[in-house]
Amino acid sequence: MKFGSFILSICLLPTLSISLIIPSNSQLSAKGRSQVWVQTFATPNGQQLNLLELLNRQTRVTHIYLASVHLNNPPGNIHLNDAPPDDQRFDYVWPQIRVLQQNGVKVLMLLGGAAQGSYWRLSGSDEEFETYYLPLLAILRRYSIDGLDLDIEEEVDVSVPLRLLRRLDADMGPNFILTMAPVASAMLPQPWGAGLSGFDYRELDDKAVSSNRPGGKLVNWYNCQFYNGWGDASSARYYNAIKSLGKWEPSRIVMGVLANPGNGGSGYVSMSRLTETIHQLRSNYPDFGGIIGWEYFNAGGSEKVTEPALWVKAMSNALYDPYTPRRINFLTSVVPEIPSQWPEALNTLRGEGSSYFEAVKALNVTNGDLAQAESILFPPSA
C-alpha cells in the first residue's frame, strides 16, 4: 500500500502568525484515535500474528484496519492481500477480530493501496459498478466489518469515490465508518496540493455530504500518509500547514506514520520524536484527530520494541496520558520542506522540464531510477 518515496520543496505562502494559549491539563480533551493498519498476518519470524495482544497489553487501540482488499477480475474475485478472505490462512484471524470488537475496538478494511485496479473497476457504468460492488458489500456484511478505508493510489474521477461512499452509506447505514487514506500533501490547496488519486479532496468532501453523519460528511475522517515524502511527522509543522492552509478540521485529520522504517521508502520518525509531535498537536488542537501506523506486524522493531502492541501502547500513551502543555507561538509562512531520498535525480528531472510532483511520482514508480523515470516523463516520439 505505502511504498514509493518522496519530497516536498519549499513553497512560499502568505505569512500566518498564530499564538495559542493552551488550557490546563484538566481542560484538554483526549479525543484522538489510536489506530493501526494490519497487512502482514504473521510475525517477523513467521508465526501467527496475535492481535489479541492489543487487548492483553492494554494498548487503548481504538481502530484497526485489515489491509489491503483488492477487487480483481472477474467480478467477485476479491482478495485480502493475496488470498480470498475465506481462505484457511485467515481462519485464526476472524475469531480474534470478534474478540476485539466485543471489547470495543472497531475493525475496518482498507480497499485499494499501491496495487492498482480496484477503483478503476468501480469506475464503469452503473451495471458494471454493481458487479464489482455487490460482492464487496457481501464480504463487509459477512465478517461484520465496522467500516471501510478508501486508499486510492490510482487516478480516477471524483465521481468514483463519491458513488462508492454514497452506496456504502445507503447500504450499511450511518454508523458504518467511512474513512480515506490520501497522502498528506493531497490535503493542501492548489497550487501546493498534490496526490495520487487524480481528484481534489476538498471537492470530494464538499460533495460527499449526508445529514445523517457527523458534521454532515460522508467521510468520517482522513488517515493521511505523513511519510514517503508526502508529509512529515517529525514535527507539528506539516500538520499545521494542512490545518491552516487546507482549512481542515483537526478532528478529521489523522496523522499516518511508519511504524517501522522497513515499511516504507522514507519518513520514519522515532517513537520519542513522535511522542513530542503528538503532544505538540494536542496542545495546538484539543480535537486532534489521532494517529495511525503502517503497519502492525513489525511496529517498533527498529527500536527493539519486543512486540508490536507495545508500539501501539506508546502511541496511545502519547495521545491520552497527561502531559505538560505550553503556550505555543509558531509561524506558518511555508509548506515545510521534506528531504528528498533521491535529490540529484529529482533536480535533474525538474531541470529537464518536469513539474515537481510529476518527477516525484516517476521516481516513486521506478525506485529512483533516473533513466526509467525519464522514459516515463519524456517518452520518445512515435
C-alpha positions as CSV (number, residue, x, y, z in Angstrom):
1,M,0.0,0.0,0.0
2,K,2.5,2.6,1.1
3,F,5.7,2.3,-0.9
4,G,7.4,4.9,-3.1
5,S,9.1,7.9,-1.6
6,F,9.0,11.5,-1.6
7,I,9.7,15.0,-1.0
8,L,8.2,18.4,-1.0
9,S,10.0,21.5,-2.0
10,I,9.6,24.8,-0.1
11,C,6.6,26.7,-1.3
12,L,6.3,30.4,-0.3
13,L,2.9,31.2,1.2
14,P,1.4,34.3,2.8
15,T,2.7,34.6,6.3
16,L,0.3,33.5,9.0
17,S,1.3,34.1,12.6
18,I,-0.6,32.2,15.3
19,S,-0.4,32.4,19.0
20,L,-2.3,29.9,21.2
21,I,-3.0,30.0,24.9
22,I,-3.2,26.4,25.9
23,P,-5.7,25.3,28.6
24,S,-4.7,23.3,31.7
25,N,-4.5,19.5,31.6
26,S,-7.9,19.3,33.1
27,Q,-9.4,21.2,30.1
28,L,-7.6,19.2,27.5
29,S,-9.7,16.5,25.8
30,A,-8.1,13.3,24.5
31,K,-10.3,12.6,21.6
32,G,-7.7,11.4,19.1
33,R,-7.9,7.9,17.6
34,S,-5.2,5.3,18.3
35,Q,-5.1,3.2,15.1
36,V,-3.1,0.8,13.1
37,W,-3.2,-0.8,9.7
38,V,-2.7,-4.6,9.6
39,Q,-1.4,-6.1,6.4
40,T,1.1,-8.8,7.2
41,F,-0.8,-11.5,9.1
42,A,2.4,-13.1,10.6
43,T,5.2,-12.1,12.9
44,P,8.6,-11.3,11.5
45,N,9.7,-14.8,12.3
46,G,6.7,-16.3,10.5
47,Q,4.5,-17.2,13.5
48,Q,0.8,-16.4,13.6
49,L,0.0,-12.8,14.5
50,N,-1.7,-12.5,17.8
51,L,-3.9,-9.4,17.5
52,L,-5.3,-10.1,21.0
53,E,-2.1,-8.7,22.4
54,L,-3.7,-5.3,21.6
55,L,-6.1,-6.1,24.5
56,N,-3.7,-8.0,26.7
57,R,-1.2,-5.1,26.7
58,Q,-3.9,-2.6,27.4
59,T,-2.9,-0.6,24.4
60,R,-6.1,1.5,24.3
61,V,-6.2,1.0,20.5
62,T,-9.5,2.3,19.0
63,H,-9.5,1.1,15.4
64,I,-7.6,-1.5,13.3
65,Y,-7.7,-1.8,9.6
66,L,-7.3,-5.0,7.7
67,A,-5.3,-4.3,4.6
68,S,-5.5,-4.4,1.7
69,V,-8.7,-5.6,-0.1
70,H,-8.3,-5.8,-3.9
71,L,-11.1,-6.2,-6.4
72,N,-9.9,-8.4,-9.2
73,N,-11.2,-9.8,-12.5
74,P,-13.7,-11.4,-12.8
75,P,-16.2,-9.6,-10.6
76,G,-16.4,-11.4,-7.2
77,N,-12.7,-12.3,-7.2
78,I,-11.8,-10.4,-4.1
79,H,-8.6,-10.8,-2.2
80,L,-7.4,-9.7,1.2
81,N,-3.8,-9.2,0.1
82,D,-3.0,-12.4,-1.8
83,A,-6.0,-14.7,-0.9
84,P,-9.8,-14.5,-0.5
85,P,-10.9,-13.6,3.0
86,D,-12.3,-17.1,3.5
87,D,-9.0,-18.7,2.7
88,Q,-7.8,-21.0,5.5
89,R,-4.8,-18.8,6.2
90,F,-7.3,-16.3,7.8
91,D,-9.1,-18.9,9.9
92,Y,-7.3,-17.9,13.1
93,V,-7.8,-14.1,12.3
94,W,-11.6,-13.9,12.3
95,P,-12.1,-15.2,15.9
96,Q,-9.6,-12.7,17.1
97,I,-11.5,-9.9,15.2
98,R,-14.7,-10.9,17.0
99,V,-13.0,-10.6,20.4
100,L,-11.5,-7.2,19.6
101,Q,-14.9,-5.9,18.5
102,Q,-16.6,-7.3,21.7
103,N,-14.0,-5.3,23.6
104,G,-14.9,-2.0,21.8
105,V,-12.3,-2.0,19.1
106,K,-13.6,-1.0,15.7
107,V,-12.4,-3.2,12.9
108,L,-12.3,-1.8,9.3
109,M,-11.0,-3.0,6.0
110,L,-8.8,-1.0,3.6
111,L,-9.7,-1.0,0.0
112,G,-7.0,-0.3,-2.7
113,G,-3.5,0.8,-1.9
114,A,-0.4,0.5,-4.1
115,A,-1.8,-2.4,-6.0
116,Q,-3.9,-0.6,-8.5
117,G,-7.1,-1.6,-10.3
118,S,-9.8,-1.8,-7.6
119,Y,-11.1,1.8,-8.2
120,W,-10.7,1.6,-11.9
121,R,-13.0,-1.4,-11.8
122,L,-15.6,0.6,-9.9
123,S,-15.5,3.4,-12.4
124,G,-17.7,1.9,-15.1
125,S,-21.4,2.1,-15.9
126,D,-23.9,1.6,-13.1
127,E,-24.3,-2.0,-14.2
128,E,-20.5,-2.6,-14.2
129,F,-20.2,-1.0,-10.8
130,E,-22.8,-3.3,-9.3
131,T,-21.0,-6.4,-10.5
132,Y,-17.9,-5.4,-8.5
133,Y,-19.5,-3.6,-5.6
134,L,-22.1,-6.2,-4.5
135,P,-19.5,-8.9,-3.7
136,L,-17.5,-6.4,-1.7
137,L,-20.7,-5.5,0.2
138,A,-21.3,-9.1,0.9
139,I,-17.9,-9.5,2.4
140,L,-18.3,-6.5,4.6
141,R,-21.6,-7.9,5.9
142,R,-20.3,-11.5,6.3
143,Y,-17.5,-10.5,8.5
144,S,-19.4,-7.8,10.4
145,I,-16.8,-5.1,9.4
146,D,-17.2,-1.8,11.1
147,G,-16.1,0.4,8.2
148,L,-14.0,0.9,5.0
149,D,-10.9,2.9,4.4
150,L,-10.6,4.1,0.8
151,D,-6.9,4.2,-0.2
152,I,-6.9,5.5,-3.8
153,E,-3.5,5.4,-5.3
154,E,-4.6,5.4,-8.9
155,E,-6.0,8.3,-10.9
156,V,-9.8,8.3,-11.1
157,D,-12.5,10.9,-11.4
158,V,-14.0,12.3,-8.2
159,S,-17.3,10.6,-9.2
160,V,-15.8,7.2,-8.4
161,P,-15.2,7.6,-4.7
162,L,-18.4,9.7,-4.4
163,R,-20.6,6.9,-5.8
164,L,-18.9,4.3,-3.6
165,L,-19.3,6.4,-0.5
166,R,-22.9,7.1,-1.2
167,R,-23.7,3.4,-1.8
168,L,-21.9,2.3,1.3
169,D,-23.7,4.9,3.4
170,A,-27.1,3.8,1.9
171,D,-26.4,0.0,2.3
172,M,-24.5,-0.1,5.6
173,G,-26.1,2.8,7.4
174,P,-24.8,6.0,9.1
175,N,-22.9,4.0,11.8
176,F,-20.7,2.3,9.2
177,I,-17.4,4.2,9.4
178,L,-16.1,5.7,6.1
179,T,-12.5,6.9,6.0
180,M,-10.0,7.7,3.3
181,A,-6.2,7.4,3.2
182,P,-4.7,10.1,1.0
183,V,-1.1,11.2,1.0
184,A,-0.8,14.2,3.3
185,S,0.1,16.7,0.6
186,A,-3.3,16.0,-1.1
187,M,-4.9,17.9,1.7
188,L,-3.2,21.2,0.8
189,P,-4.9,23.6,-1.6
190,Q,-3.6,24.3,-5.1
191,P,-1.1,25.2,-6.3
192,W,0.7,23.3,-3.5
193,G,-1.5,20.2,-3.1
194,A,-0.6,17.0,-4.9
195,G,-1.5,13.4,-4.5
196,L,-2.1,10.0,-6.1
197,S,-5.8,9.9,-6.5
198,G,-6.5,12.1,-9.5
199,F,-9.0,14.4,-7.9
200,D,-9.3,17.2,-5.4
201,Y,-10.1,16.0,-1.9
202,R,-11.7,19.3,-1.0
203,E,-14.1,19.0,-4.0
204,L,-14.9,15.5,-2.9
205,D,-15.5,16.5,0.7
206,D,-17.8,19.3,-0.4
207,K,-19.9,16.8,-2.4
208,A,-19.8,13.9,-0.1
209,V,-22.5,15.0,2.4
210,S,-25.1,13.3,4.4
211,S,-27.4,14.8,7.0
212,N,-27.2,11.5,9.0
213,R,-23.5,11.6,9.6
214,P,-21.2,13.6,11.9
215,G,-20.8,17.1,10.7
216,G,-23.0,16.2,7.7
217,K,-20.0,14.5,6.0
218,L,-19.9,11.0,4.4
219,V,-16.2,10.7,5.2
220,N,-15.8,10.5,9.0
221,W,-12.1,11.3,8.8
222,Y,-8.9,11.1,6.7
223,N,-6.0,8.8,7.6
224,C,-3.3,10.9,5.9
225,Q,0.1,9.5,4.9
226,F,2.7,11.7,6.5
227,Y,5.7,9.7,5.1
228,N,7.4,8.6,1.9
229,G,7.9,12.3,1.1
230,W,4.2,13.2,1.0
231,G,4.2,14.6,4.6
232,D,6.4,14.9,7.7
233,A,5.6,13.7,11.2
234,S,8.9,14.7,12.8
235,S,7.2,18.0,14.0
236,A,3.8,19.6,14.0
237,R,4.7,22.0,11.2
238,Y,3.3,20.0,8.2
239,Y,0.1,19.2,10.1
240,N,-0.2,22.9,11.0
241,A,0.1,23.8,7.3
242,I,-2.8,21.4,6.4
243,K,-4.9,22.9,9.1
244,S,-4.1,26.5,8.4
245,L,-3.9,26.4,4.6
246,G,-6.2,23.5,3.8
247,K,-8.8,24.7,6.3
248,W,-9.5,21.1,7.5
249,E,-10.9,20.4,10.9
250,P,-8.2,18.7,13.1
251,S,-10.7,16.2,14.3
252,R,-10.9,14.8,10.7
253,I,-7.2,14.7,10.0
254,V,-5.3,11.7,11.4
255,M,-1.5,11.6,11.2
256,G,-0.4,8.4,9.4
257,V,3.2,7.3,10.2
258,L,5.5,4.5,9.6
259,A,5.7,2.1,12.5
260,N,9.0,0.7,11.2
261,P,11.5,2.2,8.7
262,G,11.3,-1.0,6.7
263,N,7.6,-0.4,5.9
264,G,8.2,2.5,3.5
265,G,10.7,4.3,1.5
266,S,11.4,7.2,3.8
267,G,10.0,9.3,6.6
268,Y,10.2,7.1,9.6
269,V,10.1,9.0,12.9
270,S,11.3,7.6,16.2
271,M,8.9,6.8,19.0
272,S,10.3,9.6,21.2
273,R,10.1,12.2,18.5
274,L,6.5,11.1,17.6
275,T,5.5,11.5,21.2
276,E,6.8,15.1,21.1
277,T,4.9,15.7,17.8
278,I,1.7,14.3,19.3
279,H,2.0,16.4,22.4
280,Q,2.5,19.5,20.2
281,L,-0.6,18.7,18.2
282,R,-2.6,18.0,21.3
283,S,-1.5,21.4,22.5
284,N,-2.3,23.1,19.2
285,Y,-5.6,21.3,18.7
286,P,-7.5,19.7,21.6
287,D,-9.6,17.9,18.9
288,F,-6.5,16.5,17.1
289,G,-7.7,13.5,15.1
290,G,-5.2,11.0,16.2
291,I,-2.5,8.7,14.8
292,I,-2.4,5.6,12.6
293,G,0.7,3.4,11.9
294,W,1.7,1.4,8.8
295,E,1.9,-1.4,9.7
296,Y,1.4,-3.5,12.8
297,F,3.3,-6.8,12.4
298,N,6.8,-5.3,13.0
299,A,5.8,-2.0,14.7
300,G,8.6,-0.6,16.8
301,G,11.0,-3.4,15.8
302,S,13.7,-1.0,14.7
303,E,13.8,0.4,18.3
304,K,13.9,-3.0,19.9
305,V,10.3,-2.9,21.0
306,T,9.7,-6.6,21.9
307,E,6.2,-6.8,20.4
308,P,4.2,-4.5,18.1
309,A,1.4,-4.0,20.7
310,L,3.9,-2.0,22.7
311,W,4.4,0.5,19.9
312,V,0.6,1.0,19.7
313,K,0.6,1.4,23.5
314,A,3.3,4.0,23.3
315,M,1.3,6.0,20.8
316,S,-1.8,5.7,22.9
317,N,0.1,7.0,25.9
318,A,1.2,10.0,23.9
319,L,-2.4,10.6,22.8
320,Y,-4.2,10.0,26.1
321,D,-1.9,10.4,29.1
322,P,-1.4,13.8,30.9
323,Y,1.4,15.9,29.7
324,T,2.7,19.4,30.2
325,P,1.2,21.7,27.6
326,R,2.7,25.1,26.9
327,R,2.0,28.4,25.3
328,I,2.8,28.0,21.6
329,N,3.9,30.6,19.1
330,F,4.6,29.4,15.6
331,L,4.9,31.0,12.2
332,T,3.3,29.4,9.2
333,S,4.9,31.0,6.1
334,V,5.9,28.0,4.1
335,V,4.9,24.4,3.5
336,P,7.8,22.7,5.3
337,E,10.5,21.1,3.1
338,I,10.8,17.3,3.2
339,P,14.3,15.9,2.4
340,S,14.4,14.0,-0.9
341,Q,15.7,10.4,-1.0
342,W,16.9,11.0,-4.5
343,P,17.7,14.7,-4.6
344,E,20.1,14.6,-7.6
345,A,17.6,12.7,-9.8
346,L,14.8,14.9,-8.7
347,N,16.7,18.1,-9.6
348,T,17.7,16.6,-13.0
349,L,14.1,15.8,-13.9
350,R,13.0,19.2,-12.9
351,G,15.8,20.8,-14.9
352,E,14.6,18.8,-17.9
353,G,11.1,20.4,-17.6
354,S,9.2,18.1,-15.3
355,S,6.9,19.5,-12.7
356,Y,7.9,18.7,-9.1
357,F,5.3,16.2,-8.3
358,E,5.3,14.5,-11.7
359,A,9.0,13.9,-11.0
360,V,8.2,12.6,-7.6
361,K,5.7,10.1,-8.9
362,A,8.0,8.9,-11.7
363,L,10.8,8.3,-9.2
364,N,8.5,6.5,-6.8
365,V,7.4,4.1,-9.5
366,T,11.0,3.4,-10.6
367,N,12.5,3.3,-7.1
368,G,14.7,6.3,-8.0
369,D,16.0,5.0,-11.4
370,L,16.6,8.2,-13.3
371,A,16.7,6.7,-16.8
372,Q,13.4,4.8,-16.2
373,A,11.8,7.9,-14.8
374,E,12.9,9.9,-17.8
375,S,11.3,7.4,-20.1
376,I,8.0,7.8,-18.3
377,L,8.1,11.6,-18.2
378,F,9.5,12.1,-21.7
379,P,8.6,9.1,-23.9
380,P,10.2,9.1,-27.3
381,S,8.0,10.4,-30.1
382,A,6.2,7.8,-32.1
